[in-house]
């Protein structure tokens, strides 16, 4: 708990948390409480500038841009969360196993990570999406399947450091089994760095999704995501700049917030006085 | 050092082979083929076309044929753009893509190093705080947003620069800025951290107390150590710039090779997709190899350990 309180003491981190809370709150509640439906076209206000009725303006066919931006937030954020979960599910066991098995297995498993690291990931994801259809579940699975590499490396490093730590030795000496030690002692101590790097990895996933949707390969109409909205907005730069500005701002604010929080958390973790987080 | 590099080169070749195989088999898994057009071709003609491009042979045979052709430098004909070989299409787009990527990389390196070093020697000052907040913001603006906004401001409102197309250096300016923006910030933050860290080491303070000038301290004492994290960042950065360039080429309507990739994948132009993927992968791997080489030069421990 002290970690959270210390985090809240930093004004920048507080701002980041507030922004995230606003965006998540807007994503969850916005489309529900708004008087506009995401598909409803307001023929009286087509391509209208932001106003009291339409906070973010309307698009070419008169759909409320606030509702669509918030629906986009739902899609972009949930894809990011799901992709990150997939990458944690692969990366954490992979890194732990490599560290615990050691020797030749460790070598082999980490070389595999190295080889994947050299791949032009987005190109392969583009290929997957083009080939297997524009399915958003496939998209997050594919993203997750490539974003676990960093996590595996970090978990391996941390586990290696812990493996010979006195308290682990003590636990083993007192007769604790391998699995029990892993679950009770190693995993909680790996959690700190994993949380930090997960926070820093989320913007990468959000960006990847938005790039793919921008190219017209990701989320399809009538569903929407920030990438789709920015891509549509780029078509009407001159006549309706608000169509790119608001989704762009939401995208930027989210990435900024995750980066800022991740940086703060990492600083706290790196600072020996602040080890309580770990 | 030699053995270390040889092993690295071997891994690079292995990775290249993985890329080629992955792309090759993924493409063939896809439903549809390069000759499915608007109009259904008569079966005899389609069979002839398939035979002409050896698409009727067993898959492993096609794979081996592709590999052996590639080894001889032949990337085959484009399957959808008749009369053009993949090599011709790539050669026509590569200069633009290279200029964009290299321009963005050099811009990011120069500005990032300058800002990072400046702030790293003045941590905690007002200007450091201001510059770091600014980099934190530019880090959060992806090219898909900054690109159109740059067009809106500099091409549409101010009419200073062209909004798209190619032909002159001015056409490349906005794309390079859009692509480089997050990387300037990332490099500046990285360098600031490591310059501040190395700058606090006892040997730097000793050098200062001996009266050595700031410029010499920076270059001789701080930079060799402080640059190591930057070097390891360059590998992922190159891959990221390349990804970004696919999008940036689209935004600014640049005739590079990134555009081919998406279109060719949609059209199942097997050979063109393979060609672009091979060029991209080879570029990233060569770059990573150079990074490893620099790493070894900068950090004596790596030379010794290997």
Contacts between the chains, C-beta under 8 A, distances in Angstrom:
chain1	res1	chain2	res2	distance
A	111	B	11	7.5
A	114	B	11	6.4
A	115	B	11	6.9
A	115	B	14	6.2
A	115	B	15	5.0
A	115	B	18	5.7
A	118	B	11	7.6
A	118	B	12	6.9
A	118	B	15	3.9
A	118	B	281	7.7
A	118	B	284	6.6
A	118	B	285	5.8
A	118	B	288	6.3
A	119	B	15	6.8
A	119	B	18	7.1
A	119	B	19	5.9
A	119	B	22	7.6
A	119	B	281	7.2
A	120	B	19	7.2
A	120	B	239	6.1
A	120	B	242	6.3
A	120	B	243	7.2
A	120	B	277	7.1
A	120	B	280	4.9
A	120	B	281	5.6
A	120	B	284	5.9
A	121	B	239	7.2
A	121	B	243	7.6
A	122	B	243	4.1
A	122	B	246	7.2
A	123	B	23	7.9
A	123	B	243	7.6
A	123	B	246	7.7
A	123	B	261	6.6
A	123	B	276	8.0
A	123	B	277	5.9
A	123	B	280	6.1
A	124	B	22	6.4
A	124	B	23	7.3
A	124	B	26	7.5
A	126	B	246	7.8
A	126	B	261	6.9
A	126	B	262	6.3
A	126	B	265	6.5
A	127	B	23	6.4
A	127	B	26	5.4
A	127	B	27	7.2
A	127	B	265	5.7
A	127	B	273	7.3
A	127	B	277	7.9
A	128	B	26	6.9
A	130	B	30	7.3
A	130	B	262	7.4
A	130	B	265	4.2
A	130	B	266	5.7
A	131	B	26	6.0
A	131	B	27	7.0
A	131	B	29	6.4
A	131	B	30	3.7
A	131	B	31	8.0
A	131	B	265	7.5
A	132	B	30	7.6
A	203	B	140	7.4
A	207	B	142	5.3
A	210	B	142	6.4
A	210	B	144	6.0
A	211	B	142	7.4
A	211	B	144	6.5
A	211	B	243	6.8
A	211	B	244	7.9
A	211	B	246	7.9
A	211	B	247	5.4
A	214	B	144	4.6
A	214	B	247	6.0
A	214	B	250	7.7
A	215	B	246	7.4
A	215	B	247	6.7
A	215	B	250	6.5
A	215	B	262	5.6
A	217	B	262	6.9
A	227	B	144	6.9
A	230	B	144	5.2
A	230	B	145	5.8
A	230	B	148	7.6
A	231	B	144	7.0
A	233	B	148	7.1
A	234	B	144	7.5
A	234	B	147	7.6
A	234	B	148	4.1
A	234	B	251	6.8
A	237	B	148	5.5
A	237	B	151	6.3
A	237	B	152	4.9
A	237	B	156	6.6
A	238	B	152	7.4
A	238	B	156	5.6
A	241	B	152	6.1
A	244	B	145	7.0
A	244	B	148	5.5
A	244	B	149	7.3
A	245	B	149	7.9
A	248	B	141	7.8
A	248	B	145	3.9
A	248	B	149	7.2
A	251	B	142	6.8
A	251	B	145	6.4
A	252	B	137	7.7
A	252	B	140	4.6
A	252	B	141	5.2
A	252	B	142	7.7
A	252	B	145	6.4
A	253	B	140	7.4
A	255	B	139	7.6
A	255	B	140	4.1
A	255	B	142	7.4
A	256	B	136	6.5
A	256	B	137	6.5
A	256	B	139	7.5
A	256	B	140	3.7
A	259	B	136	6.7
A	259	B	139	6.1
A	259	B	140	6.3
A	260	B	136	6.6
